[in-house]
Amino acid sequence: MTLARPVGIPRASGCYLFRDAHGTVIYVGKAVSLAQRLANYFQRREVLDVKTQALMDEAASVEWILTPNEVDALILENELIKQNQPRYNLVLKDDKSFPYVAIDLRTPYPVPSLTRSRHVRGVRYFGPFADVGSVRRVLDELAQAFPLRTCTRHKFQYHERLGRPCLLYDIGRCPGPCAGLITPDEYAEQVEAWSSFFEGRVAPLRTRLTSQMDQASAALDFEAAARARDSLAALERAAQHQSVVLDDHSDLDVVAVATDGGRAAVVRFRVRGGRVVGRGVTLVEGAAPESGGEVIEAALSHLYGEGEEVPPEVVVSEETSALAAQFLAEQRGRAVRVRTVQRGRRQRALEMARSDARSVLQRDMVRREHDHLTRSAALEGLGRALRLAAPPYRIECFDMSHLQGTNYVGSMVVFEDGLPAKSAYRRFHVREVAGNDDVGAMAEVLRRRLARAVAGDPRFAPANLVILDGGLGQLHAVEAVVAEMGLTGIELAALAKREELLFRPGTSAPVVLPRGSEELYLVQRVRDEAHRFAITFHRSTRGRAMVASALDGVPGLGPARREGLLAHFGSLDRVRAATREELEGVPGLPQRVGRSLYDHVHGLSGARGRDDE
């Protein structure tokens, strides 16, 4: 069976894993753009090389793990290859280790160095890093801001006997501990600065270097100021060398959840020896958006099935109850620490897991949208649940948006064959209803929409199902509008926001769509799209109203000139910040109007008279 190209592959960096029919990883790769890289595997067979043909013949599935950047993808790829030993990687990949920065704390004056192993007690390691050349450059730049000795023990002892430092001290690259020019405590502060740098705690160092630069500038020591400036730049560049693995040999799992309506994805990253070595994914249906902790608890039994290894620590993205720790402790046979984190390397790994969970949900959404059979099942299931004569090929959904009764707007979104038909979307300004009256606003919008259809407007085609975002109040109001206009054959349904219950005319008993069903997922998508479209329109309308209010009363500045003014400056804040000369020079705006506008936004009185003088 030929592996079909999956839908929803993200255009982001990460690693991908091909598995055979038994679930064994047979190939691991990395990519700056997963979508572009994986597309190369799903070309015509005759275009592929022999090795890739053999891989695709054996592959039964492909999955991917997102990473913050391509450097992390490179490191994660190395770890996954070591862990899984994929057959198709062995010919092309060596099992090299990535470099670490090591500081030997066993000596009074530690020396930083590069190493590819981490096994000596008393030595502090930072990394790993993907590019040894970049690490060397960072070490060189860091030595300018926080110099440490770099000489051998023999050379250090030689200059210690001389009582005189070497040339590195004279050029500012060594603090001169061999000659007693720095105390052990002062040297320890420099070592701590290096540790802070490689642990990602750069804010205090940035403040320290900025202060050094300012003091040097004030003392007219521009050479020292330039060195501090260059060191600041090195701090910023160091961010790209952060890795997705931990540097403390930790054994833990990172579990994160992402929710979307009634769906959720739970992702678990296995970290062993401080390195990400694998992941597990669980899709959950019927999850409330606010119950992330409950979703994680429900997924634990699936993620940690019989015989699955449980580490001593599990970092979770949402607070969980004591049941989670109790369940994991029973599986492990010993206590398990379950906690959330807010900072540090664990937080970074947790963010990567969250991003991966969101990617899983996105992929599942795209799969459902592009699967014709899935969409057909959703439409048929919705038609049966609502007792429609036929599946609703064209669905319209209406939603209202306002701010304390102001700038009332309505939205109409259209789905055809289960997919958004954005060219058919329509927006409405609510004109007749005043105050906070969603029921009256919904009735007004539907009356205008139906009137356009009765008039034969081709932009308002007949709908198989009209969904109202609201409850029984909205449904009864629109029923009255339909009866008043003498229309028949219009299928209505109201969707309660929180409970996601559908109400139909003629009964107060709600229609409950099964949790996790395709029809419920379709209704949620339609409702969410109507809400998004209404909110977007309302924000735009409110923004224009605020501009009109702020510029109201300027002689000669009507709606057309206001639009041109905003098009020229881009925002009201930029209009307020403009000089008088800039306002007087706006194309299409008379100088006198520009002068009046400047006086208006700056609250000046009598400014024109003083200007004439």
C-alpha positions as CSV (number, residue, x, y, z in Angstrom):
1,M,0.0,0.0,0.0
2,T,1.4,3.4,-1.0
3,L,1.7,6.0,1.7
4,A,-0.5,9.0,0.8
5,R,0.8,12.5,1.4
6,P,-0.8,13.8,4.6
7,V,-2.6,17.1,4.7
8,G,-1.9,20.0,7.1
9,I,1.9,19.7,7.1
10,P,3.1,22.9,8.7
11,R,5.6,25.4,7.2
12,A,7.7,25.3,10.3
13,S,11.0,23.8,11.4
14,G,11.1,20.4,13.0
15,C,11.9,16.7,12.7
16,Y,9.9,14.1,10.8
17,L,9.7,10.3,11.4
18,F,8.7,7.6,8.9
19,R,7.3,4.4,10.5
20,D,6.7,1.0,9.0
21,A,3.5,-1.0,9.4
22,H,4.7,-2.2,12.8
23,G,5.2,1.3,14.1
24,T,9.0,1.1,14.0
25,V,10.8,4.3,13.1
26,I,12.7,3.6,9.9
27,Y,13.9,7.1,9.0
28,V,14.4,10.5,10.9
29,G,15.0,13.8,9.1
30,K,15.0,17.5,9.9
31,A,13.8,20.5,7.9
32,V,13.6,24.2,8.0
33,S,10.2,23.9,6.4
34,L,8.5,20.5,7.0
35,A,6.0,21.2,4.3
36,Q,8.6,21.8,1.6
37,R,10.9,19.0,2.8
38,L,8.2,16.3,3.0
39,A,6.8,17.2,-0.4
40,N,10.0,15.8,-1.9
41,Y,9.1,12.3,-0.6
42,F,5.6,12.3,-2.3
43,Q,6.7,12.8,-5.9
44,R,6.3,10.4,-8.7
45,R,8.2,7.2,-8.0
46,E,10.5,7.5,-11.0
47,V,11.8,10.9,-9.8
48,L,13.0,9.4,-6.4
49,D,16.4,7.9,-5.9
50,V,16.7,4.2,-5.1
51,K,17.0,4.7,-1.4
52,T,14.0,7.0,-1.1
53,Q,12.0,4.5,-3.3
54,A,12.8,1.7,-0.8
55,L,11.9,4.0,2.1
56,M,8.5,5.0,0.7
57,D,7.8,1.3,-0.2
58,E,8.2,0.4,3.4
59,A,6.8,3.5,5.1
60,A,3.2,3.2,6.5
61,S,3.0,6.6,8.2
62,V,4.8,9.8,8.8
63,E,4.7,12.2,11.8
64,W,6.5,15.3,12.8
65,I,7.7,17.3,15.8
66,L,7.9,21.1,15.6
67,T,10.9,22.9,17.0
68,P,11.5,26.6,17.7
69,N,14.2,26.8,15.0
70,E,16.4,24.8,12.7
71,V,19.2,24.6,15.2
72,D,16.9,22.8,17.6
73,A,15.7,20.6,14.8
74,L,19.3,19.5,14.1
75,I,19.9,18.7,17.8
76,L,16.6,16.8,18.1
77,E,17.2,14.8,15.0
78,N,20.5,13.6,16.4
79,E,18.8,12.5,19.6
80,L,16.0,10.7,17.8
81,I,18.5,8.8,15.6
82,K,20.5,7.7,18.6
83,Q,17.3,6.6,20.3
84,N,15.6,4.7,17.4
85,Q,18.6,3.7,15.2
86,P,16.5,3.9,12.0
87,R,17.6,1.6,9.3
88,Y,17.6,4.3,6.5
89,N,19.6,6.7,8.6
90,L,22.6,4.4,9.3
91,V,24.2,4.8,5.9
92,L,24.1,8.6,5.9
93,K,24.3,9.6,9.5
94,D,27.2,9.4,12.0
95,D,26.5,9.3,15.7
96,K,28.5,12.3,16.6
97,S,27.9,14.3,19.7
98,F,27.4,18.0,19.8
99,P,29.8,20.3,21.6
100,Y,29.3,21.6,25.1
101,V,30.9,24.5,27.0
102,A,32.6,23.2,30.1
103,I,33.8,25.2,33.2
104,D,35.9,23.2,35.6
105,L,34.8,24.3,39.1
106,R,37.4,22.1,40.8
107,T,40.1,24.7,40.5
108,P,40.4,28.1,42.1
109,Y,40.4,29.9,38.7
110,P,38.3,27.7,36.3
111,V,39.0,27.7,32.6
112,P,36.2,27.6,30.0
113,S,36.6,25.0,27.3
114,L,34.8,23.0,24.6
115,T,34.1,19.3,24.9
116,R,31.9,16.6,23.4
117,S,31.4,14.6,26.5
118,R,29.8,15.2,29.8
119,H,31.0,12.8,32.5
120,V,33.4,14.6,34.9
121,R,32.0,15.5,38.3
122,G,32.8,19.0,39.4
123,V,32.7,20.3,35.8
124,R,29.7,22.4,34.8
125,Y,28.4,21.9,31.3
126,F,26.3,24.1,29.0
127,G,24.7,23.1,25.7
128,P,24.7,21.2,23.5
129,F,25.3,23.5,20.5
130,A,24.8,22.7,16.9
131,D,27.6,24.9,15.4
132,V,31.0,24.7,17.0
133,G,32.2,27.7,15.0
134,S,29.4,29.9,16.4
135,V,30.2,28.7,19.9
136,R,33.8,29.7,19.5
137,R,32.8,33.1,18.3
138,V,30.5,33.5,21.3
139,L,33.2,32.4,23.7
140,D,35.6,34.9,22.1
141,E,33.1,37.8,22.4
142,L,32.1,36.8,25.9
143,A,35.7,36.9,27.0
144,Q,35.7,40.6,26.1
145,A,32.9,41.4,28.6
146,F,33.7,38.8,31.4
147,P,37.3,37.7,30.9
148,L,38.5,34.4,32.3
149,R,41.9,32.7,32.1
150,T,42.3,30.4,29.1
151,C,45.9,29.2,29.6
152,T,47.1,25.7,30.5
153,R,48.1,24.8,34.1
154,H,51.8,24.8,33.1
155,K,51.6,28.4,31.7
156,F,49.6,29.6,34.7
157,Q,52.2,28.3,37.1
158,Y,55.0,29.8,35.1
159,H,53.6,33.3,35.2
160,E,52.6,32.8,38.8
161,R,56.3,32.3,39.6
162,L,57.2,35.4,37.6
163,G,54.5,37.4,39.3
164,R,53.7,39.0,36.0
165,P,50.7,38.3,33.7
166,C,51.0,37.3,30.0
167,L,50.0,39.4,26.9
168,L,46.3,38.4,27.2
169,Y,46.0,40.5,30.3
170,D,47.5,43.5,28.5
171,I,44.8,43.2,25.7
172,G,42.0,42.8,28.2
173,R,41.3,39.1,27.5
174,C,42.4,37.7,31.0
175,P,41.9,39.2,34.5
176,G,45.4,38.2,35.5
177,P,44.8,35.7,38.4
178,C,48.3,34.4,38.0
179,A,49.7,37.7,39.2
180,G,47.1,38.2,41.9
181,L,45.4,41.0,40.0
182,I,41.9,39.6,40.7
183,T,40.7,38.0,43.9
184,P,39.1,34.5,44.0
185,D,35.7,36.1,44.9
186,E,35.9,38.5,42.0
187,Y,36.9,35.7,39.6
188,A,33.9,33.7,40.9
189,E,31.7,36.6,39.9
190,Q,33.0,36.4,36.4
191,V,32.4,32.6,36.3
192,E,28.8,33.2,37.5
193,A,28.3,35.7,34.7
194,W,29.3,33.0,32.2
195,S,26.9,30.6,33.8
196,S,24.1,33.1,33.7
197,F,24.8,33.8,30.0
198,F,24.6,30.1,29.0
199,E,21.6,29.5,31.2
200,G,19.7,32.2,29.3
201,R,19.6,34.7,32.1
202,V,20.9,37.6,30.0
203,A,18.8,40.5,31.4
204,P,21.1,41.1,34.4
205,L,24.1,40.8,32.2
206,R,22.6,43.2,29.7
207,T,22.0,45.7,32.4
208,R,25.5,45.3,33.7
209,L,27.1,45.8,30.3
210,T,24.9,48.8,29.5
211,S,26.0,50.4,32.8
212,Q,29.6,49.7,31.8
213,M,29.1,51.2,28.4
214,D,27.5,54.3,29.9
215,Q,30.2,54.8,32.5
216,A,32.9,54.3,29.9
217,S,31.3,56.9,27.6
218,A,30.9,59.3,30.4
219,A,34.6,58.9,31.2
220,L,35.4,59.4,27.4
221,D,36.9,55.8,27.3
222,F,35.4,55.1,24.0
223,E,37.4,51.9,23.4
224,A,36.0,50.3,26.6
225,A,32.5,51.5,25.6
226,A,32.9,49.9,22.2
227,R,33.9,46.6,23.8
228,A,30.8,46.7,26.0
229,R,28.7,47.5,23.0
230,D,30.1,44.5,21.1
231,S,29.5,42.3,24.1
232,L,25.9,43.4,24.2
233,A,25.5,42.3,20.6
234,A,27.1,38.9,21.5
235,L,24.4,38.4,24.2
236,E,21.6,38.9,21.7
237,R,23.2,36.5,19.2
238,A,23.6,33.8,21.8
239,A,19.8,33.3,21.9
240,Q,20.0,31.2,18.7
241,H,22.3,28.6,20.4
242,Q,19.7,27.7,23.0
243,S,18.8,24.0,22.7
244,V,15.6,22.1,23.3
245,V,17.4,19.7,25.7
246,L,18.2,20.2,29.3
247,D,21.7,20.5,30.7
248,D,21.2,18.8,34.0
249,H,20.9,15.1,33.0
250,S,17.2,15.2,33.9
251,D,14.8,12.2,33.4
252,L,11.3,13.6,33.0
253,D,8.3,13.9,30.8
254,V,6.8,17.1,29.4
255,V,3.0,16.9,28.9
256,A,1.1,19.8,27.2
257,V,-2.5,20.2,26.0
258,A,-4.0,22.4,23.3
259,T,-7.8,22.8,23.0
260,D,-10.1,24.0,20.2
261,G,-13.8,24.0,20.9
262,G,-14.7,20.4,21.9
263,R,-11.4,18.9,20.7
264,A,-8.0,18.6,22.4
265,A,-4.6,17.2,21.7
266,V,-2.2,16.0,24.4
267,V,1.5,15.7,23.6
268,R,4.1,14.0,25.7
269,F,7.8,14.5,25.2
270,R,10.1,12.0,26.8
271,V,13.3,13.6,28.1
272,R,16.0,11.1,29.2
273,G,19.5,12.2,30.4
274,G,18.5,15.8,29.6
275,R,17.6,15.0,26.0
276,V,14.3,14.7,24.1
277,V,14.1,11.1,22.9
278,G,10.5,10.6,21.8
279,R,6.9,11.7,22.0
280,G,3.3,10.4,22.3
281,V,0.1,12.0,21.1
282,T,-3.5,11.6,22.2
283,L,-6.5,13.2,20.6
284,V,-9.4,13.9,22.9
285,E,-13.0,14.6,21.8
286,G,-15.7,16.4,23.9
287,A,-13.3,18.5,25.9
288,A,-14.3,21.9,27.3
289,P,-11.9,24.7,26.4
290,E,-11.3,25.6,30.1
291,S,-10.6,22.1,31.3
292,G,-7.0,21.6,30.2
293,G,-6.0,19.9,33.5
294,E,-8.9,17.5,33.2
295,V,-8.0,16.7,29.6
296,I,-4.4,15.8,30.7
297,E,-5.7,13.6,33.5
298,A,-8.1,11.8,31.1
299,A,-5.2,11.2,28.6
300,L,-2.7,9.8,31.2
301,S,-4.1,6.3,31.0
302,H,-3.5,6.3,27.2
303,L,-0.1,8.0,27.3
304,Y,1.1,5.7,30.1
305,G,-0.3,2.3,29.2
306,E,0.8,-1.0,30.6
307,G,4.6,-1.3,30.7
308,E,5.2,2.3,29.7
309,E,8.1,3.9,31.6
310,V,7.1,6.6,34.1
311,P,9.9,9.1,35.1
312,P,10.3,10.6,38.5
313,E,9.1,14.0,37.3
314,V,6.3,15.0,34.9
315,V,6.0,18.7,33.9
316,V,2.5,19.6,32.7
317,S,1.1,22.7,31.0
318,E,-2.0,22.9,33.2
319,E,-2.6,22.4,36.9
320,T,-3.9,18.9,37.6
321,S,-5.5,17.3,40.7
322,A,-3.8,14.9,43.1
323,L,-5.2,12.0,41.1
324,A,-2.7,12.6,38.3
325,A,0.3,12.2,40.7
326,Q,-1.4,9.2,42.4
327,F,-2.1,7.4,39.0
328,L,1.5,7.9,37.8
329,A,2.9,6.8,41.2
330,E,1.0,3.6,41.0
331,Q,2.3,3.0,37.4
332,R,5.9,3.7,38.5
333,G,5.8,2.0,41.9
334,R,7.3,5.1,43.5
335,A,6.4,8.8,44.0
336,V,6.2,11.0,40.9
337,R,6.5,14.8,41.1
338,V,3.8,16.4,38.8
339,R,4.2,20.2,38.4
340,T,3.9,23.2,36.2
341,V,6.8,25.6,35.5
342,Q,7.0,29.3,34.6
343,R,10.7,29.7,33.6
344,G,13.9,28.0,32.7
345,R,14.7,25.2,30.3
346,R,11.7,23.2,31.4
347,Q,9.4,26.0,30.4
348,R,11.1,26.2,27.0
349,A,10.6,22.4,26.5
350,L,7.0,22.9,27.6
351,E,6.4,25.6,25.1
352,M,7.7,23.3,22.4
353,A,5.3,20.6,23.5
354,R,2.4,23.2,23.5
355,S,3.3,24.2,19.9
356,D,3.4,20.6,18.8
357,A,0.0,20.0,20.4
358,R,-1.5,23.0,18.5
359,S,0.1,21.6,15.3
360,V,-1.6,18.2,15.9
361,L,-5.0,20.0,16.3
362,Q,-4.4,22.0,13.2
363,R,-3.5,18.9,11.2
364,D,-6.6,17.1,12.4
365,M,-8.8,20.1,11.4
366,V,-7.2,20.3,7.9
367,R,-7.7,16.5,7.5
368,R,-11.4,16.8,8.3
369,E,-11.9,19.7,6.1
370,H,-10.2,18.1,3.1
371,D,-11.8,14.7,3.6
372,H,-14.9,14.6,1.4
373,L,-16.2,11.5,3.1
374,T,-15.8,13.1,6.5
375,R,-17.7,16.3,5.4
376,S,-20.4,14.2,3.9
377,A,-20.8,12.2,7.1
378,A,-21.0,15.5,9.1
379,L,-23.7,17.0,6.8
380,E,-25.7,13.7,6.8
381,G,-25.5,13.4,10.6
382,L,-26.5,17.0,11.1
383,G,-29.5,16.6,8.7
384,R,-30.7,13.5,10.6
385,A,-30.2,15.1,14.0
386,L,-32.3,18.2,13.0
387,R,-34.8,16.1,11.0
388,L,-34.1,18.0,7.8
389,A,-35.5,16.7,4.5
390,A,-31.9,16.5,3.1
391,P,-28.4,17.1,4.2
392,P,-27.8,20.9,4.5
393,Y,-25.5,21.6,1.6
394,R,-25.6,25.4,2.2
395,I,-25.4,26.5,5.8
396,E,-25.7,30.2,7.0
397,C,-24.8,31.3,10.5
398,F,-25.5,34.7,12.0
399,D,-23.9,36.4,15.0
400,M,-24.0,39.8,16.6
401,S,-21.3,41.9,18.2
402,H,-21.3,45.2,20.1
403,L,-19.6,47.0,23.0
404,Q,-22.2,47.9,25.6
405,G,-24.8,48.5,23.0
406,T,-22.6,50.7,20.7
407,N,-21.4,50.0,17.2
408,Y,-23.9,47.1,16.8
409,V,-23.0,44.9,13.9
410,G,-24.0,41.5,12.6
411,S,-22.2,38.8,10.5
412,M,-23.4,36.2,8.1
413,V,-21.0,33.4,7.2
414,V,-21.7,30.7,4.6
415,F,-20.5,27.1,4.4
416,E,-21.1,25.1,1.3
417,D,-20.4,21.3,1.3
418,G,-18.9,21.7,4.7
419,L,-16.3,24.4,3.6
420,P,-16.3,28.2,4.1
421,A,-17.6,30.1,1.1
422,K,-16.0,33.4,2.0
423,S,-17.1,35.2,-1.1
424,A,-20.7,34.8,0.2
425,Y,-20.0,36.3,3.6
426,R,-22.0,39.5,4.4
427,R,-21.8,42.1,7.1
428,F,-24.7,44.2,8.6
429,H,-24.8,47.5,10.5
430,V,-27.7,47.3,13.0
431,R,-29.7,50.5,12.6
432,E,-33.1,50.0,14.2
433,V,-32.2,48.4,17.6
434,A,-30.8,50.6,20.3
435,G,-29.0,49.4,23.4
436,N,-28.0,45.9,24.4
437,D,-30.7,43.8,22.6
438,D,-29.2,40.8,20.8
439,V,-32.7,39.3,20.1
440,G,-33.9,42.5,18.4
441,A,-30.6,42.9,16.5
442,M,-30.8,39.3,15.2
443,A,-34.4,39.8,14.1
444,E,-33.4,43.0,12.2
445,V,-30.5,41.4,10.4
446,L,-32.5,38.3,9.4
447,R,-35.4,40.5,8.1
448,R,-32.9,42.4,5.9
449,R,-31.2,39.3,4.7
450,L,-34.5,37.6,3.8
451,A,-35.8,40.7,2.1
452,R,-32.8,40.8,-0.2
453,A,-33.4,37.2,-1.1
454,V,-37.1,37.9,-1.8
455,A,-36.0,40.8,-4.0
456,G,-34.0,38.4,-6.1
457,D,-30.5,39.6,-5.1
458,P,-28.1,36.9,-6.4
459,R,-25.7,37.5,-3.6
460,F,-28.2,36.0,-1.1
461,A,-28.9,32.4,-2.4
462,P,-31.4,30.2,-0.6
463,A,-29.9,28.4,2.4
464,N,-30.7,24.8,3.4
465,L,-30.1,25.6,7.1
466,V,-29.9,29.0,9.0
467,I,-28.1,28.8,12.3
468,L,-28.6,31.6,14.9
469,D,-25.8,32.1,17.4
470,G,-28.0,32.5,20.5
471,G,-30.9,30.6,22.2
472,L,-34.6,30.3,22.2
473,G,-35.1,34.1,22.3
474,Q,-33.3,34.6,19.0
475,L,-35.1,31.6,17.5
476,H,-38.6,32.8,18.4
477,A,-37.8,36.4,17.2
478,V,-36.6,35.1,13.8
479,E,-39.6,32.7,13.6
480,A,-41.8,35.8,13.9
481,V,-39.9,37.6,11.1
482,V,-40.3,34.6,8.8
483,A,-44.1,34.4,9.6
484,E,-44.5,38.1,9.1
485,M,-42.9,38.0,5.7
486,G,-45.0,35.0,4.7
487,L,-42.1,32.8,3.9
488,T,-42.0,29.0,4.1
489,G,-39.5,26.2,3.8
490,I,-36.8,28.0,5.8
491,E,-35.0,25.6,8.2
492,L,-34.0,27.4,11.4
493,A,-31.8,26.3,14.4
494,A,-30.4,28.3,17.3
495,L,-27.1,27.3,18.9
496,A,-26.7,28.0,22.6
497,K,-23.2,29.3,23.2
498,R,-22.0,27.5,26.3
499,E,-23.9,24.3,26.2
500,E,-23.7,23.8,22.4
501,L,-27.3,22.7,22.3
502,L,-29.4,23.2,19.2
503,F,-33.0,24.4,19.4
504,R,-35.5,23.9,16.6
505,P,-38.9,25.6,16.0
506,G,-41.9,24.1,17.7
507,T,-40.2,22.6,20.7
508,S,-38.1,23.8,23.7
509,A,-36.4,20.4,23.9
510,P,-32.8,20.8,22.7
511,V,-31.1,18.7,20.1
512,V,-27.8,17.3,21.6
513,L,-25.2,16.3,19.1
514,P,-22.9,13.5,20.2
515,R,-19.6,14.6,21.7
516,G,-16.8,14.0,19.2
517,S,-19.1,13.6,16.3
518,E,-18.4,15.1,12.9
519,E,-21.7,17.0,12.9
520,L,-20.9,18.7,16.2
521,Y,-17.4,19.6,15.0
522,L,-19.0,21.1,11.8
523,V,-21.5,23.2,13.8
524,Q,-18.7,24.4,16.1
525,R,-16.6,25.5,13.1
526,V,-19.5,27.4,11.6
527,R,-20.3,29.1,14.9
528,D,-16.7,30.0,15.6
529,E,-16.2,31.4,12.1
530,A,-19.4,33.6,12.4
531,H,-18.1,34.9,15.8
532,R,-14.7,35.7,14.3
533,F,-16.2,37.5,11.4
534,A,-18.5,39.5,13.6
535,I,-15.7,40.5,16.1
536,T,-13.4,41.6,13.2
537,F,-16.1,43.7,11.7
538,H,-17.0,45.2,15.0
539,R,-13.4,46.2,15.8
540,S,-13.1,47.9,12.4
541,T,-16.4,49.7,12.9
542,R,-15.5,50.8,16.4
543,G,-12.1,52.0,15.2
544,R,-13.6,54.2,12.5
545,A,-16.2,55.6,15.0
546,M,-13.4,56.5,17.4
547,V,-11.5,58.3,14.7
548,A,-14.7,60.2,13.6
549,S,-15.3,61.1,17.2
550,A,-11.7,62.3,17.8
551,L,-11.8,64.4,14.7
552,D,-15.3,65.7,15.0
553,G,-15.6,69.4,14.9
554,V,-12.7,70.2,12.6
555,P,-14.0,72.7,10.0
556,G,-13.7,71.3,6.5
557,L,-12.8,67.8,7.6
558,G,-15.6,65.5,6.3
559,P,-15.7,61.7,6.0
560,A,-13.9,61.6,2.7
561,R,-11.0,63.7,3.9
562,R,-10.8,61.7,7.2
563,E,-10.4,58.5,5.2
564,G,-7.7,60.1,3.1
565,L,-6.0,61.5,6.2
566,L,-5.9,58.0,7.8
567,A,-4.7,56.4,4.6
568,H,-1.8,58.9,4.6
569,F,-0.7,58.5,8.2
570,G,-1.9,55.0,8.9
571,S,-3.4,55.6,12.4
572,L,-5.0,58.3,14.6
573,D,-1.9,58.2,16.9
574,R,0.3,59.2,14.0
575,V,-2.1,62.0,13.1
576,R,-1.8,63.3,16.7
577,A,2.0,63.1,16.6
578,A,2.3,64.9,13.2
579,T,3.7,68.4,13.1
580,R,1.7,71.3,11.7
581,E,3.8,71.4,8.6
582,E,3.1,67.7,8.0
583,L,-0.7,68.1,8.4
584,E,-0.7,71.2,6.1
585,G,1.1,69.1,3.5
586,V,-1.3,66.2,3.3
587,P,-2.3,65.7,-0.3
588,G,-5.9,66.7,-0.9
589,L,-6.2,68.5,2.4
590,P,-6.2,72.4,2.2
591,Q,-3.6,74.1,4.4
592,R,-6.3,75.9,6.4
593,V,-7.9,72.5,7.3
594,G,-4.5,71.0,8.2
595,R,-3.9,74.0,10.5
596,S,-7.3,73.7,12.1
597,L,-6.7,69.9,12.6
598,Y,-3.4,70.6,14.3
599,D,-5.0,73.1,16.7
600,H,-7.9,70.6,17.3
601,V,-5.8,67.5,18.2
602,H,-3.4,69.6,20.4
603,G,-6.2,71.5,22.1
604,L,-4.8,74.9,21.1
605,S,-6.9,78.1,21.3
606,G,-6.1,81.2,19.4
607,A,-3.3,79.4,17.6
608,R,-4.3,80.7,14.2
609,G,-4.2,84.3,15.4
610,R,-0.7,83.9,16.8
611,D,0.4,82.1,13.6
612,D,-1.0,85.0,11.5
613,E,1.0,87.5,13.6
